[in-house]
């Protein structure tokens, strides 16, 4: 038997570490010691604040969630750790798992994806967000010569920027009210409008209005944000109809139609991990918060305007 601790949202805007005893390791499973996890600020904030609508409780269930929405619930999906028990050939292997914030845990062996050898542990928690951005570009690909804007440079917007930047012949702009976010994106923010493609990732009503305003004739605005219980106003007046705009959704829960015959979920996530190993994607996510200090800092990390796009949590003796 082994002891483990996990972060639980115990009630709206309240959280705590809860301890549990892991059972004997089941056949076909591995035991993982956590090294770093990432806090997905958009989704985890909606869960923390109790703003997930009842109609979405089942669809919003994380792969290894414990408890049920609206709570108490153990939630998260950006975990990096090291296999300590299970298949002898995998002991010592660094892995990514779609697991909540917990210091030790057991998962089926195929849920623990081996990290590329040249991928730093601190960069790997971004894999779930890069996977989201990758799926969006499978849904709505950029074309040579396009003018493209990304509104909102959090984790997903930043990943979109890194994926799109090498596309030849495009004009790429990144817009965010945070100077720190704009600096991380490294993109021009003086977009003149008339865009062929706009990705909205800010999670705000104002950002969505800005995205629509930047769209040119017969452009597509890809809505990447999810608003939970909120019902944002969408400016469908003005030039929306005369410009024949398309407001479209992209979401990571399903493989994009264009690649559904070729990729399964694990393969898409493995591709995101391979991309993260490339130097252009190894982003500085800032100083990690110690796991023991997470309950006291969780609300701030979710809502602070200039927080890291993916705040990191460090476990045990991992260097921060």
N, C-alpha and C positions, 0 to 999 in steps of 0.2 A: 504494500500500500504506500502511496505517496501523497503528500499534502500539496494543495494548490490554492492559489488565491486569484480571484477574478473581480473585475469592476462590474458592478450591477447598477443600473438605473432603478432605484427603489421606489421612486414616485416622481411626478413631474418636477424637474429642476432639483433633484436630490439623487446622490449616488454614494456608494460605499464599496469598500473591498469586502468580499465574502470569501470565507475559506471553505474548502471541500476536500474530501478524501477521494483520490482517484482509485477506481477498482483495479483489479489485476488486468494487465494488458491483454486485450482480446486478440485472437488469431487474425492475422492480416492487418493489424494496426501498428502504428509507431507512436512512441512517446517523444514529445518535443519540449525542449527547454526554450522558452521565449528569449529573444535577444532585443528586438525592436518591434513595436507596432506603430501604425499610423492612425491618427484620428481623422476620419472622414468628416470634415466640418459641416457640410451641408446635411447629409442624411443623419449623422449622429446627433446633430443639434435638434432636428425635428423629433427624433426619438426621445432625447433628454428633456425637451420641453413639452412632451405629450401632444405633439401636433400632427401625428399620423392619423388619418381618418380611419374609422372602423372598417370601411370597405376595402382598405389596403393592408390590413393586418397580416393576412396570409401571404400576399404577394411581396410584402416588404420583409418577410422573414429572412434573416441572414442564414447562410449555410449551416453554421454550428451554433446558432442562437439557443440559449436556454431561457425558459420563461416565455410568456406571451405578452405581446403588446396589448394595452398600453404600459404594462409593467406589473410587477418587477421583471426586469429583463436584462440579460447579458448580451450585448450587441457590439458588433464590429466585424471587420473583414480585411484587415491589412497587417497580417502578422508574419514576422520573420523569426525563425528559430533554428535550433540544431537538434537533430535526431539523437536521442540518448538510449533508446531501447526499441526492440523490434527486429526487423531483418538485419542480421549481422553485417551484411554488405553495405548497409546504409548508415550505420552508426557513425556519427561525426559529420554527417552531411548537412549543409545549410539549406534550408527550405523556406518556401513561401506557402502560407496556408490562409484560406479565407476564414480566419478564426477571430473571435473577440479578444479583448484585452485580458490575458490570463498568463500566469508565469510558467505553468506546466500544463500539458494537455495531451490527450490521446486522440488520434484521428485515423481513419482508414489510410492505408499506405498510399493509395493513388491520389489522395487529397493533398499530400505534401509534395510540392513541386520543387525539384532540385534547382538551386540557383546557379546561374553561370558562374564559373570560377572567378571571372574578372569583374563580377558585380559586387560593389561594396554593400555590406549589410544595411547601412543607413539609407541607401538609395532604394533598396528593394521594396519597402512598403508602398511605394508609389505604383506598383504593378496594377492594382485594381483600377486606378484612375487612368493609367495609360491604356488599359484594356477598354475602358469606356470611350476614350477619345478615338482609339483605333476602330471601334465598332461604328462610331459616328461617321468616320471617313469612308467606311465600307458602305454605309447607308447613303451618304451624300458626298461623293468624291470631288476633290478640287480638280479643275481643268487648267491646262496651261493657258496663261493669259488672264486668269480670273483676278478680280479684286475681291479680297476676302477680309472680313473683320471678325475678331473674336471679342465679345463683350463679356468681361469678367475673367480675370486671370488668376483664379484659384487653382486648385490641383488639376481639374479637368481642363480648364482653359489653357493652363501652362503646358500640359501634355499635347493639346491640339497645336499650340504654337510650335513645339519642338517637332511634331510630325509634319507640319505643313511647311516649315521654313525651307527645307531643301527643294521644294517643288519649283522647277524652273519657270521663269516667266510670270510668276504671280506677284501681285502687290498684297502684302500682308500687314494688317494693322491690329494692335492690341489695345483695348480700352478698359480702364479700371480706375475707380476713384482713389485707390491707394497708390501713392508714389512707390512704395516698396514692391507692390505687385507689378507695376509697370516696369520697374527696373529689372525684376526677375525675368519678365517676358522678353525684354530686349527688343521690343517691336516699336515701330512708329505709332503714335497715337493721334496723328493729324489727319484722320480719315475724312476725305471730302464727300463721302456718300457714294451712291451709285454702285454699290457692291453687287456682285453676282451671287455671293454666298455669305451668310452671316451666321455665326455660331453664338448663341446666347447661353452663357454659363454663370451669370451673376446671382441667380436666385432672387432677383428683386424686380418689382414692377417697373421701376424707373429704368433698369437695365433692359428689360424687354421692350419698352417703348423706344429706347435708344437704338436697339437692334433693328426694329422695324423701320425707323427713320433712316437708317444707313443703307437700306436695301434699294437697289435699282430696279429697273423694269424687268418683270418676270423673274425676280430673284427668289431664292429660298432662304427663309430664316429657320435655322435648326434650333429648336428649343431643347437644351440639355439640362435645364434646371427642373427640379421637382419641388412643389410648393406645399406638400402636405395638405393640411386643412384649409390653407389660404386659397382665396379665389381672386387672383390678380386681374385688374382691369387690363384689357388688351385694346389698344387704339386701332380699331378697324375702320375708323372714319378717314378723313383726309384723303391721301393718295393710295390707300391700301388697295382698293378695288381697281382704280384706273391704272395702277401699276401692275396689276395682275400678280400680286405677291402670293407666295405659298408659305404658310406657317406649318412646319413639320416637326414631328417628335423623333428623337432617337434615345434609346435606353438600352442598357447593357444586359438586361435580363434575358433577352433573346439574341441569338446570332443574327446579324444583318442578313436580310434576304439574299443579297448578292453573294454571300459567302456561306450560306447555311448548308449547302451540299458538300462543302469542302472542309469545314472546321467544326469541331465540337468545342464545348466550353473550355475544357482543360487545355486544348490545343491553342485556343485564342489567348488564354492566360500565359501559356508557355511562350508564345510569340512576344507578348508584352515584356516578359522577363528577359528574353534575348535582346529586345530593343533597348531595354534599360541598361544593359551592359555596355552599350555604345557610349563613348565619351559625351556626346551632345546631350544625352538624357540624364547624366549623373548630376543631379541638381543638389545644391546645398539647401537642406530642409531645416537648418538651424539647430540650436541646442535642444537636446531631448530632455523631457521631464522624467524624473525617477518614478517608477511604478508605484512605490509607496506613497509618493506625493500626489498621485493623480487625482484622487477624490477632491482634494483641496483646490486643485487647479483646473479641473475639467471644464467648468462653466466658462472660465476666462479663455481657455484655449479654443473653445467652440465659437466664441463671439467677439474676441478682440479684433478690431479692424485691421491691425498690422501683424497679426499672428502669421506663422508659417502657413503656406497653403496646405501642408499636411503635417501638423504637429506630431513629433515623434515621442514615443514612450520607451524608456530604456529599462531593462530588467536585470536584476541580480548584479553581478560585477561587471556588466557591459560598460565600456567607456562611453561617456557622453561628450 
